[in-house]
Amino acid sequence: MTTEMELVVNAGGDVRCVYGEELDLREIGKLQITRASHVEPDRDGFWWADMGPVNGPVLGPFRNRTEALGAERAWLHRSAARPSFDRGHLAERNAF
C-alpha cells in the first residue's frame, strides 16, 4: 500500500503539511505542530469534525469516526491550498 503526504513549500522555504508519519518531518528541520480540529461524538453517537481551531466549519454528522476523520483530512487538504488559510495548525518547518 502506497501512502502519500503532501508538502507545501512557500517562497521563504517554509514547509507545511497535514501531520502524518509517512515521512520523518524532523529530518527537514524544527517542527511546529498544533491542533487543527476536534473529532468527537455527540450524545446520539454521531461524529463531528470541528475545524474551529483553524477558523473552519463544523463537519458532520458522520455515522462513524473513520468517516469524520476522512472528511477532516479532505477539508484540510482542500483548504491548505488557499493563501488565506490559517497555517498555524499544520506541521511547519523553519526556512532552510
C-alpha positions, 0 to 999 in steps of 0.5 A: 500500500502506497501512502502519500503526504503532501508538502507545501513549500512557500517562497521563504522555504517554509514547509507545511503539511497535514501531520502524518508519519509517512515521512520523518518531518524532523529530518527537514528541520524544527517542527511546529505542530498544533491542533487543527480540529476536534473529532468527537461524538455527540450524545446520539453517537454521531461524529463531528469534525470541528475545524474551529481551531483553524477558523473552519466549519463544523463537519458532520454528522458522520455515522462513524469516526473513520468517516469524520476523520476522512472528511477532516483530512479532505477539508484540510487538504482542500483548504491548505491550498488557499493563501488565506488559510490559517497555517498555524495548525499544520506541521511547519518547518523553519526556512532552510 
